[in-house]
Amino acid sequence: MTVDSVTSSPPAPPASEKDAKALQFIEETTRNTDSVQESVLSEILSRNSETEYLKRFGLCGATDRDTFKSKVPVVTYEDLQPEIQRIANGDRSLILSSHPISEFLTSSGTSAGERKLMPTIHEELDRRTLLYSLLMPVMNLYVPDLDKGKGLYFLFVKAESKTPGGLVARRY
């Protein structure tokens, strides 16, 4: 069976009630993406208003998209690298997040040969878990009998390392 034949055929019905609920969640979340994004941005700005990074731009508590776009510039990883390095070295002050940094995700290191550290908070693990739980219900729609163990799913995991400050750095 080719990929074209799988993707061009109509999807099968959900494999289970659990899959149906997951697919409904996806549908509801993606139906109004603009308002969802606006809400997520507002929550992020509100939660992190006391961080060094956001204070630098004088948002003064504003959590709307237009103010954010007008005051906070688009930056590169290199622009944030000094702050990220401070966190990696053990600085626990409110630099980029009001929540404690629980670990770092790392890039593969293909850009200029050096891996990039991406600070994450504990609830990010919950978001990744939710995302992974939504993969199979979608795949079950298009790959017959996948829910019956008729396929393989490869997950590559690399060894952990530690930052100078002692936080875990995982490669994803």
C-alpha positions as CSV (number, residue, x, y, z in Angstrom):
1,M,0.0,0.0,0.0
2,T,1.4,3.4,-1.0
3,V,1.2,6.5,1.1
4,D,-0.9,8.1,-1.7
5,S,-3.5,5.4,-1.5
6,V,-3.7,5.7,2.3
7,T,-4.1,9.5,2.4
8,S,-6.4,9.8,-0.6
9,S,-9.0,7.3,0.8
10,P,-11.6,8.4,3.2
11,P,-10.7,7.9,6.8
12,A,-12.0,4.9,8.7
13,P,-14.3,5.5,11.7
14,P,-12.6,6.0,15.1
15,A,-11.2,2.8,16.4
16,S,-12.6,3.3,19.9
17,E,-14.5,5.7,22.1
18,K,-11.2,7.0,23.4
19,D,-10.1,7.8,19.9
20,A,-13.4,9.5,19.1
21,K,-12.9,11.8,22.2
22,A,-9.4,12.6,21.2
23,L,-10.5,13.4,17.6
24,Q,-13.3,15.6,19.0
25,F,-10.7,17.5,21.2
26,I,-8.6,18.1,18.1
27,E,-11.6,19.4,16.1
28,E,-12.7,21.7,18.9
29,T,-9.2,23.1,19.5
30,T,-8.5,23.7,15.9
31,R,-11.9,25.2,15.0
32,N,-11.1,28.6,16.4
33,T,-7.3,28.8,16.2
34,D,-7.2,32.6,16.3
35,S,-9.0,32.9,19.6
36,V,-7.1,30.0,21.0
37,Q,-3.8,31.6,20.1
38,E,-4.9,34.9,21.5
39,S,-5.9,33.3,24.8
40,V,-2.6,31.3,25.0
41,L,-0.5,34.4,24.4
42,S,-2.5,36.3,27.0
43,E,-1.9,33.6,29.5
44,I,1.8,33.4,28.8
45,L,2.3,37.2,29.1
46,S,0.2,37.4,32.2
47,R,2.1,34.5,33.9
48,N,5.5,35.8,32.9
49,S,5.0,39.5,33.3
50,E,7.6,39.7,36.2
51,T,10.4,38.0,34.2
52,E,13.5,40.0,33.4
53,Y,12.9,39.4,29.7
54,L,9.4,40.8,29.5
55,K,10.1,43.6,31.9
56,R,12.8,44.8,29.5
57,F,10.1,45.7,26.9
58,G,7.8,47.7,29.1
59,L,4.6,45.8,28.5
60,C,3.2,47.2,31.8
61,G,0.9,44.2,32.3
62,A,-0.5,44.3,28.7
63,T,-1.4,40.8,27.5
64,D,-2.9,41.6,24.0
65,R,-1.4,40.6,20.7
66,D,-1.0,44.1,19.3
67,T,0.9,45.4,22.3
68,F,3.1,42.3,22.3
69,K,3.9,42.7,18.5
70,S,4.6,46.4,18.9
71,K,7.0,46.1,21.9
72,V,8.6,42.7,21.7
73,P,11.0,42.2,18.8
74,V,11.5,38.9,16.9
75,V,14.7,37.4,18.1
76,T,17.1,34.6,17.3
77,Y,18.4,31.9,19.5
78,E,21.7,33.8,19.7
79,D,19.9,36.8,21.1
80,L,18.6,34.7,23.9
81,Q,21.7,32.6,24.4
82,P,23.1,34.8,27.3
83,E,19.9,34.3,29.3
84,I,19.7,30.6,28.5
85,Q,23.4,30.2,29.5
86,R,22.7,31.9,32.9
87,I,19.9,29.4,33.5
88,A,22.1,26.5,32.4
89,N,24.8,27.7,34.8
90,G,22.4,27.6,37.7
91,D,20.8,31.0,38.0
92,R,17.2,30.4,39.3
93,S,15.9,34.0,39.1
94,L,12.9,34.9,36.9
95,I,14.9,35.3,33.7
96,L,12.6,33.9,30.9
97,S,9.9,32.1,32.9
98,S,8.0,32.7,36.2
99,H,8.0,28.9,36.6
100,P,11.2,27.1,37.6
101,I,13.1,25.6,34.6
102,S,12.8,21.9,35.1
103,E,15.0,20.7,32.2
104,F,16.4,21.6,28.9
105,L,15.6,20.1,25.5
106,T,18.5,20.1,23.1
107,S,18.7,20.3,19.4
108,S,20.6,17.7,17.4
109,G,23.5,20.2,16.9
110,T,23.2,20.4,13.1
111,S,23.3,24.2,13.1
112,A,27.0,25.2,13.1
113,G,27.7,22.0,14.9
114,E,26.5,23.1,18.3
115,R,23.4,21.9,20.1
116,K,21.0,24.5,21.3
117,L,19.5,24.4,24.8
118,M,15.8,25.1,25.1
119,P,14.6,25.7,28.7
120,T,11.3,24.0,29.6
121,I,9.1,23.9,32.6
122,H,7.4,20.9,34.2
123,E,4.0,21.5,32.6
124,E,5.7,21.3,29.1
125,L,6.1,17.5,29.8
126,D,2.3,17.4,30.2
127,R,1.8,19.2,26.9
128,R,4.2,16.8,25.1
129,T,2.3,13.8,26.7
130,L,-1.0,15.2,25.4
131,L,0.4,15.7,22.0
132,Y,1.7,12.2,21.8
133,S,-1.6,10.8,23.0
134,L,-3.3,12.5,20.0
135,L,-1.0,10.9,17.4
136,M,-2.5,7.4,17.5
137,P,-6.2,8.3,17.1
138,V,-5.3,10.2,13.9
139,M,-3.1,7.4,12.6
140,N,-5.8,4.9,13.4
141,L,-8.1,6.7,10.9
142,Y,-5.8,6.1,8.0
143,V,-3.9,2.9,8.8
144,P,-6.2,-0.1,9.0
145,D,-5.7,-2.4,12.1
146,L,-3.0,-0.2,13.6
147,D,-4.9,-0.3,16.8
148,K,-4.5,-4.1,16.7
149,G,-0.8,-4.0,16.7
150,K,-0.3,-4.1,12.9
151,G,2.4,-1.5,12.8
152,L,5.6,-0.1,14.3
153,Y,6.2,3.2,15.9
154,F,9.8,4.1,16.4
155,L,10.8,6.5,19.1
156,F,14.5,7.5,19.3
157,V,15.9,8.5,22.6
158,K,19.3,9.9,23.3
159,A,21.3,9.8,26.5
160,E,20.7,12.7,28.9
161,S,23.4,15.2,29.9
162,K,23.5,17.8,32.5
163,T,24.1,21.6,32.4
164,P,26.7,23.2,34.5
165,G,23.9,24.2,36.9
166,G,22.8,20.6,37.3
167,L,19.6,20.6,35.1
168,V,18.9,17.7,32.8
169,A,19.3,18.3,29.0
170,R,17.4,15.9,26.8
171,R,17.8,15.7,23.0
172,Y,14.6,15.5,21.1
